[in-house]
Amino acid sequence: MTTTHIDGISVTTQASVYFDGKCVSHGVTFPDGTKKSVGVVLPATLTFKTGAAEIMECVAGACEYRLAGSDTWLRSGPGERFSIPANSSFDIRVTEAYHYICHFG
């Protein structure tokens, strides 16, 4: 099921902009202190590094991703998720805007 609306949160109004504007996100904090980010990746091939474990949830568009240590590109579309371990990285390849929620764990 795709998340379409999030209630009861605090939003960081200044965007985090990465890769010369190819990725733009806003941080959200839930009442229990849980943090997530909501954003979009524009067409590009990028490499992201993780500190904490992450789950990327696609809410619109699509991407292909490749986890560190893998040669295999996998697809993620609306309603799908993929997990990245802590202290790792992943490549993401986007040909249409990829709208996401990043769940930090």
Residue pairs with C-beta under 8 A, 6 or more apart in sequence:
1 79
2 57
2 58
2 59
2 78
2 79
3 57
3 59
3 101
4 59
6 28
6 38
8 30
8 31
9 28
9 29
9 30
9 31
10 28
10 29
11 26
11 27
11 28
12 26
12 27
12 28
12 29
13 26
15 24
15 25
15 26
15 39
16 24
16 25
16 26
16 27
16 37
16 39
17 23
17 24
18 24
18 25
18 46
19 44
19 46
21 42
22 41
22 42
22 43
22 44
22 46
23 39
23 40
23 41
23 42
23 44
23 46
24 39
24 40
25 37
25 38
25 39
25 40
25 102
26 37
26 38
26 39
27 35
27 36
27 37
28 35
28 36
28 37
28 38
29 35
30 36
34 104
35 104
36 101
36 102
36 103
36 104
37 101
37 102
37 104
38 100
38 101
38 102
39 99
39 100
39 102
40 61
40 97
40 98
40 99
40 100
41 63
41 92
41 94
41 97
41 98
41 100
42 94
42 97
43 94
43 95
43 96
43 97
44 93
44 94
45 91
45 92
45 93
45 94
46 91
46 92
46 94
47 89
47 90
47 91
47 92
48 84
48 89
48 90
48 92
49 88
49 89
50 84
50 85
50 86
50 87
50 88
50 89
50 90
51 86
51 87
52 86
52 104
52 105
53 83
53 84
53 85
53 86
53 104
53 105
54 83
54 84
54 102
54 103
54 104
54 105
55 81
55 82
55 83
55 84
55 102
55 103
55 105
56 65
56 76
56 81
56 82
56 83
56 84
56 100
56 101
56 102
56 103
57 80
57 81
57 100
57 101
57 102
57 103
58 76
58 77
58 78
58 79
58 80
58 81
58 98
58 99
58 100
59 78
59 99
59 100
59 101
60 78
60 97
60 98
60 99
61 77
61 78
61 94
61 96
61 97
61 98
61 99
62 75
62 76
62 77
62 78
62 94
62 95
62 96
62 98
63 75
63 76
63 92
63 93
63 94
63 98
64 73
64 74
64 75
64 76
64 92
64 93
64 94
65 73
65 74
65 76
65 82
65 90
65 91
65 92
65 93
66 72
66 73
66 74
66 90
66 91
66 93
67 82
67 84
67 88
67 90
68 88
68 89
68 90
73 93
74 82
76 82
84 90
92 98
